[in-house]
Amino acid sequence: MGKLLNKLPGYKTSPPGKERWILRQAPYWTLMGSLSILMPSLLVRLFPSQPQAVGISGSPGFIDILVIATLICYWIAIFTIVIGAYIVVLMKGPAYVADAYPLEDSDRPR
């Protein structure tokens, strides 16, 4: 069967760019961003305020809902950016040649 992946001869890979920096920084930004988003939920428990007469905007449950929604949105954004950077890394890698196969239904006769 030969080699499974045949590299294209003469193809030069591109040098790494911002995508490598993004992939290296992604765990840091995920952790720091998540902690900063979780901060309001933590602060409302450490420093409880007086109950409000009108509305529920200060209740810990409402703040938790907003924090969870923001956290999920943030994680999705980070995940999307990381997928994009990973695709760029794959595209900058070596090119491969597919094996040829005979085309039976062609426009040109033999």
Residue frames relative to the residue before (quaternion, step in Angstrom):
aa qw qx qy qz dx dy dz
M 1.0000 0.0000 0.0000 0.0000 0.00 0.00 0.00
G 0.4226 -0.7203 0.4661 0.2921 3.57 1.15 -0.35
K 0.7245 -0.3886 0.3116 0.4764 3.51 -1.25 -0.36
L 0.5037 -0.6688 0.4559 0.3017 3.55 -0.99 0.79
L 0.7903 0.1275 -0.0605 0.5963 3.58 0.94 -0.88
N 0.1313 -0.7916 0.5953 0.0432 3.56 -0.60 1.16
K 0.3224 -0.7533 0.5417 0.1876 3.57 -0.66 1.11
L 0.5148 -0.6328 0.4901 0.3071 3.54 -1.11 0.76
P 0.3875 -0.7384 0.4896 0.2548 3.62 -0.62 1.02
G 0.8082 0.2825 -0.2195 0.4678 3.55 -1.04 0.84
Y 0.5277 0.6294 -0.4236 0.3820 3.60 1.21 -0.03
K 0.1952 -0.7787 0.5881 0.0984 3.56 -0.90 0.94
T 0.4013 -0.7120 0.5204 0.2475 3.56 -0.89 0.92
S 0.4876 -0.6539 0.4963 0.2974 3.56 -1.16 0.61
P 0.5243 -0.6291 0.4540 0.3512 3.60 -1.07 0.58
P 0.5694 -0.5994 0.4208 0.3735 3.60 -1.09 0.58
G 0.1591 -0.7924 0.5856 0.0612 3.52 -1.15 0.70
K 0.8416 -0.1514 0.1353 0.5005 3.55 -1.08 -0.81
E 0.5771 0.6144 -0.3882 0.3726 3.60 1.08 -0.56
R 0.6368 0.5120 -0.3346 0.4696 3.60 1.04 -0.68
W 0.6275 0.5243 -0.3286 0.4726 3.59 1.04 -0.77
I 0.6408 0.5222 -0.3199 0.4630 3.58 0.98 -0.85
L 0.6837 0.4826 -0.2950 0.4610 3.59 0.88 -0.89
R 0.6581 0.4906 -0.3196 0.4734 3.61 1.05 -0.65
Q 0.7250 0.4423 -0.2407 0.4699 3.60 1.01 -0.76
A 0.4780 0.7162 -0.4199 0.2869 3.61 1.18 -0.37
P 0.6737 0.4703 -0.3404 0.4572 3.69 0.79 -0.74
Y 0.6316 0.5358 -0.3324 0.4510 3.59 1.00 -0.77
W 0.7088 0.4519 -0.2661 0.4717 3.58 0.81 -1.01
T 0.6061 0.5398 -0.3605 0.4597 3.60 1.08 -0.57
L 0.6897 0.4751 -0.2788 0.4700 3.57 0.89 -0.92
M 0.7019 0.4637 -0.2784 0.4635 3.60 0.78 -1.00
G 0.6576 0.5030 -0.3139 0.4648 3.58 0.97 -0.77
S 0.6506 0.5117 -0.3157 0.4639 3.57 0.99 -0.82
L 0.6599 0.5005 -0.3134 0.4645 3.59 0.97 -0.81
S 0.6707 0.4829 -0.3135 0.4676 3.58 0.95 -0.75
I 0.6355 0.5037 -0.3361 0.4791 3.60 1.07 -0.60
L 0.6813 0.4877 -0.2871 0.4644 3.61 1.04 -0.72
M 0.4771 0.7161 -0.4153 0.2952 3.60 1.22 -0.32
P 0.6601 0.4970 -0.3535 0.4385 3.71 0.77 -0.74
S 0.6436 0.5196 -0.3262 0.4575 3.58 1.01 -0.76
L 0.6531 0.4963 -0.3011 0.4862 3.57 1.07 -0.73
L 0.6747 0.5091 -0.3005 0.4420 3.59 0.91 -0.89
V 0.6468 0.5211 -0.3313 0.4476 3.60 1.00 -0.73
R 0.6698 0.4690 -0.3014 0.4904 3.59 1.19 -0.43
L 0.6674 0.4959 -0.3033 0.4655 3.58 1.07 -0.68
F 0.7922 0.1641 -0.0645 0.5843 3.58 1.03 -0.82
P 0.0817 -0.8248 0.5579 0.0429 3.61 0.27 1.20
S 0.2919 -0.7524 0.5680 0.1616 3.56 -1.06 0.80
Q 0.6638 -0.4740 0.3864 0.4306 3.54 -1.34 0.11
P 0.5434 -0.6119 0.4481 0.3599 3.61 -1.05 0.66
Q 0.3694 -0.7301 0.5336 0.2138 3.54 -0.98 0.86
A 0.4856 -0.6808 0.4731 0.2772 3.55 -1.06 0.82
V 0.7890 0.2315 -0.1100 0.5584 3.59 0.99 -0.79
G 0.8337 0.2034 -0.1592 0.4881 3.60 -0.90 0.93
I 0.3559 -0.7260 0.5507 0.2074 3.52 -1.33 0.29
S 0.3430 0.7946 -0.4603 0.1979 3.59 1.24 0.25
G 0.7139 0.4363 -0.2761 0.4731 3.61 1.14 -0.28
S 0.4923 0.6789 -0.4330 0.3306 3.59 1.21 -0.07
P 0.5745 -0.6191 0.4071 0.3478 3.60 -1.03 0.74
G 0.6241 0.5548 -0.3484 0.4258 3.61 1.03 -0.67
F 0.6636 0.4926 -0.3035 0.4741 3.57 0.97 -0.85
I 0.6455 0.5072 -0.3183 0.4741 3.58 0.99 -0.80
D 0.6280 0.5370 -0.3346 0.4530 3.60 1.02 -0.75
I 0.6352 0.5261 -0.3280 0.4606 3.57 0.99 -0.80
L 0.6721 0.4844 -0.2975 0.4745 3.58 0.93 -0.87
V 0.6426 0.5212 -0.3208 0.4609 3.59 1.01 -0.80
I 0.6650 0.4969 -0.3103 0.4633 3.59 0.89 -0.87
A 0.6534 0.5079 -0.3170 0.4632 3.60 0.95 -0.82
T 0.6640 0.4915 -0.3010 0.4764 3.57 0.97 -0.84
L 0.6449 0.5312 -0.3164 0.4493 3.58 0.99 -0.81
I 0.6532 0.4992 -0.3141 0.4748 3.59 0.95 -0.83
C 0.6444 0.5132 -0.3169 0.4700 3.58 0.97 -0.82
Y 0.6500 0.5156 -0.3100 0.4642 3.60 0.99 -0.85
W 0.6637 0.5034 -0.3067 0.4606 3.59 0.90 -0.89
I 0.6362 0.5160 -0.3275 0.4709 3.59 1.01 -0.77
A 0.6469 0.5134 -0.3216 0.4632 3.60 0.98 -0.80
I 0.6573 0.4947 -0.3099 0.4766 3.60 0.91 -0.89
F 0.6480 0.5266 -0.3128 0.4526 3.59 0.93 -0.89
T 0.6551 0.5102 -0.3071 0.4650 3.59 0.99 -0.84
I 0.6538 0.5064 -0.3100 0.4691 3.58 0.96 -0.84
V 0.6591 0.5037 -0.3076 0.4661 3.60 0.97 -0.85
I 0.6310 0.5154 -0.3382 0.4711 3.62 0.97 -0.75
G 0.6462 0.5185 -0.3176 0.4612 3.59 0.96 -0.82
A 0.6630 0.4918 -0.3049 0.4749 3.60 0.95 -0.87
Y 0.6495 0.5150 -0.3187 0.4597 3.59 0.99 -0.78
I 0.6267 0.5243 -0.3354 0.4689 3.60 1.03 -0.73
V 0.6391 0.5121 -0.3286 0.4704 3.59 1.01 -0.77
V 0.6237 0.5259 -0.3389 0.4685 3.61 1.01 -0.78
L 0.6637 0.4948 -0.3083 0.4686 3.60 0.92 -0.84
M 0.6746 0.5003 -0.3018 0.4511 3.58 0.97 -0.81
K 0.6766 0.4811 -0.2967 0.4718 3.59 1.12 -0.58
G 0.5283 0.6495 -0.4012 0.3715 3.58 1.24 -0.16
P 0.7280 -0.4162 0.2895 0.4615 3.58 -1.24 -0.13
A 0.4355 -0.6760 0.5325 0.2640 3.54 -1.22 0.60
Y 0.2174 -0.7777 0.5804 0.1053 3.55 -1.07 0.75
V 0.3557 -0.7194 0.5637 0.1954 3.54 -1.21 0.67
A 0.3454 -0.7234 0.5590 0.2119 3.54 -0.92 0.91
D 0.5276 -0.6137 0.4773 0.3424 3.55 -1.18 0.55
A 0.4492 -0.6843 0.5075 0.2690 3.55 -1.05 0.81
Y 0.0638 -0.7731 0.6293 0.0471 3.54 -1.15 0.61
P 0.5363 -0.6415 0.4309 0.3394 3.61 -1.03 0.70
L 0.2880 -0.7468 0.5801 0.1509 3.52 -0.98 0.93
E 0.2752 -0.8069 0.5031 0.1417 3.58 -0.40 1.21
D 0.7606 0.2955 -0.1768 0.5504 3.61 0.96 -0.72
S 0.1809 0.8064 -0.5385 0.1641 3.56 0.27 1.27
D 0.5756 -0.5984 0.4378 0.3447 3.55 -1.28 0.39
R 0.7216 0.3887 -0.2366 0.5218 3.59 1.13 -0.56
P 0.3661 -0.7063 0.5446 0.2654 3.61 -0.85 0.81
R 0.6056 -0.5835 0.4020 0.3622 3.58 -1.19 0.42
